[in-house]
Amino acid sequence: MLRRIALGFALVISSASFAGPMSTLIGNKYEGSGNWKLPDAKTGTYTATSTFASVDNSTVSINTQIKISTGENKEWTVYFRFTDPKNAQFFDNLMKNEAGEFVKVGAGYCYESLCHFAVGTGTEVWEETMVFQEKSFVAMGSKYEHSKGTFKFAYLADMKEAAAGQ
């Protein structure tokens, strides 16, 4: 059963106060699997690991590692900097450049038990919606080429909190 997480509920994390749907995931690792599909009807599966961490009192990082059924492996970290951490509704998506500096690459919002964001990298846009449940979340998204209006792929993943020590 989907557990609604009140946006006004504050969770204290190493002396930083942060509220919102992501607050219950911070400091935990999640593992799961998903399905992907391409516009030409090709499909496949992947496994994923995502680790949520508090960077400061307004920023959450999510490091994700995936292993695709085609044999390809990918890893990235995206940062969510909330404009009002105690309210935790709207955020900027950041990535680090070669110099290690934060660069804004997108934006998003949270509402009750979900968050949605869009990140632009060159001509491509990656969008994702995460629905948070107790000790788990579901992620659904896509990547498309904005200038052509064509989809590259779509995906759906079910992620569960990893057992302690993994």
C-alpha positions as CSV (number, residue, x, y, z in Angstrom):
1,M,0.0,0.0,0.0
2,L,1.3,3.4,-1.0
3,R,2.3,5.4,2.1
4,R,1.7,9.1,1.8
5,I,4.6,11.1,3.2
6,A,3.6,14.6,4.4
7,L,5.8,17.3,2.9
8,G,5.9,19.2,6.1
9,F,7.4,16.4,8.1
10,A,11.0,17.2,9.0
11,L,13.6,14.5,9.3
12,V,16.9,15.4,11.1
13,I,19.9,14.0,9.3
14,S,23.3,14.7,10.8
15,S,22.2,18.1,12.2
16,A,20.7,19.1,8.8
17,S,16.9,19.4,8.6
18,F,15.3,18.2,5.4
19,A,11.6,17.5,4.6
20,G,9.8,15.8,1.8
21,P,9.3,12.5,0.1
22,M,13.0,11.9,-0.4
23,S,13.7,12.4,3.3
24,T,12.9,8.8,4.2
25,L,15.4,7.5,1.6
26,I,18.4,9.5,2.6
27,G,21.3,7.5,4.0
28,N,20.0,4.3,2.4
29,K,20.9,2.1,-0.6
30,Y,18.2,0.7,-2.9
31,E,18.4,-2.2,-5.3
32,G,16.1,-3.4,-8.0
33,S,15.4,-4.2,-11.5
34,G,13.5,-2.6,-14.4
35,N,12.5,-2.9,-18.0
36,W,13.4,-0.6,-20.9
37,K,12.0,-0.2,-24.4
38,L,13.0,1.6,-27.5
39,P,10.8,3.2,-30.2
40,D,11.5,0.3,-32.6
41,A,9.8,-2.1,-30.1
42,K,13.1,-3.6,-28.8
43,T,13.0,-4.3,-25.1
44,G,15.3,-5.4,-22.3
45,T,15.9,-5.5,-18.6
46,Y,18.4,-4.0,-16.2
47,T,19.4,-4.1,-12.6
48,A,20.1,-0.9,-10.6
49,T,21.5,0.4,-7.3
50,S,20.7,3.9,-6.1
51,T,22.2,5.5,-3.0
52,F,20.6,8.6,-1.5
53,A,22.8,10.9,0.6
54,S,22.4,14.3,2.3
55,V,25.1,16.7,0.8
56,D,24.1,19.7,2.9
57,N,20.9,21.1,4.5
58,S,19.3,21.8,1.1
59,T,20.8,19.2,-1.3
60,V,20.3,15.4,-1.8
61,S,22.5,13.3,-4.0
62,I,21.4,10.1,-5.8
63,N,24.2,7.9,-7.2
64,T,22.9,5.3,-9.6
65,Q,24.7,2.3,-11.1
66,I,22.9,0.2,-13.7
67,K,23.7,-3.0,-15.5
68,I,21.8,-3.4,-18.8
69,S,20.9,-6.8,-20.3
70,T,22.9,-5.8,-23.4
71,G,26.1,-5.9,-21.2
72,E,26.5,-2.2,-20.9
73,N,27.1,-0.6,-17.5
74,K,26.4,3.0,-16.6
75,E,26.9,5.2,-13.5
76,W,25.9,8.8,-12.7
77,T,25.2,11.1,-9.8
78,V,22.5,13.8,-9.9
79,Y,21.9,16.3,-7.1
80,F,18.6,17.8,-6.0
81,R,19.0,21.3,-4.4
82,F,15.7,22.3,-2.8
83,T,14.8,26.0,-2.9
84,D,13.1,25.6,0.6
85,P,14.4,22.5,2.3
86,K,11.8,22.7,5.1
87,N,9.0,22.7,2.4
88,A,10.9,20.5,-0.1
89,Q,8.5,21.0,-3.1
90,F,10.7,22.6,-5.8
91,F,14.3,21.9,-6.6
92,D,17.1,22.4,-9.1
93,N,18.8,19.4,-10.6
94,L,22.6,19.8,-10.5
95,M,25.5,17.8,-11.8
96,K,29.2,18.4,-11.3
97,N,31.4,19.7,-14.2
98,E,35.1,18.7,-14.7
99,A,36.2,21.2,-12.1
100,G,33.9,19.7,-9.5
101,E,31.5,22.7,-9.5
102,F,27.8,22.3,-9.5
103,V,26.0,23.2,-12.7
104,K,22.2,23.5,-13.0
105,V,21.0,21.0,-15.7
106,G,17.3,20.9,-14.8
107,A,14.5,21.3,-12.3
108,G,11.7,19.4,-10.7
109,Y,9.1,19.3,-7.9
110,C,7.7,17.0,-5.3
111,Y,4.1,16.5,-4.3
112,E,3.1,14.3,-1.4
113,S,4.6,10.9,-2.2
114,L,6.2,11.6,-5.6
115,C,8.8,13.7,-7.3
116,H,9.2,14.6,-11.0
117,F,12.2,16.2,-12.8
118,A,13.6,16.9,-16.2
119,V,17.3,17.2,-16.9
120,G,18.7,18.6,-20.2
121,T,22.1,17.4,-21.5
122,G,22.8,18.9,-24.9
123,T,20.0,18.2,-27.2
124,E,18.6,15.3,-25.0
125,V,16.2,15.6,-22.1
126,W,15.9,12.9,-19.4
127,E,12.7,13.0,-17.4
128,E,11.7,10.8,-14.5
129,T,8.9,10.4,-11.9
130,M,9.7,8.7,-8.6
131,V,6.8,7.4,-6.5
132,F,7.9,6.8,-2.9
133,Q,6.6,4.0,-0.7
134,E,7.8,2.7,2.7
135,K,11.4,1.4,2.1
136,S,11.0,1.5,-1.7
137,F,10.3,3.6,-4.7
138,V,9.2,3.1,-8.3
139,A,10.9,5.1,-11.0
140,M,9.5,5.7,-14.5
141,G,11.0,7.9,-17.1
142,S,12.3,8.5,-20.6
143,K,15.0,10.1,-22.6
144,Y,14.2,12.0,-25.8
145,E,15.9,14.2,-28.3
146,H,14.3,17.6,-27.7
147,S,15.3,19.2,-31.1
148,K,13.7,16.3,-33.0
149,G,10.9,15.4,-30.6
150,T,11.8,11.8,-30.8
151,F,12.1,9.3,-27.9
152,K,15.4,7.4,-27.3
153,F,14.0,5.0,-24.7
154,A,11.6,4.6,-21.8
155,Y,12.0,2.7,-18.6
156,L,10.3,1.5,-15.4
157,A,12.1,0.2,-12.3
158,D,11.0,-1.1,-8.9
159,M,13.6,-0.3,-6.2
160,K,13.7,-1.8,-2.6
161,E,15.8,-0.9,0.3
162,A,19.0,-3.0,0.4
163,A,19.6,-5.2,3.4
164,A,22.0,-3.7,6.0
165,G,25.6,-4.3,5.2
166,Q,25.2,-4.7,1.4
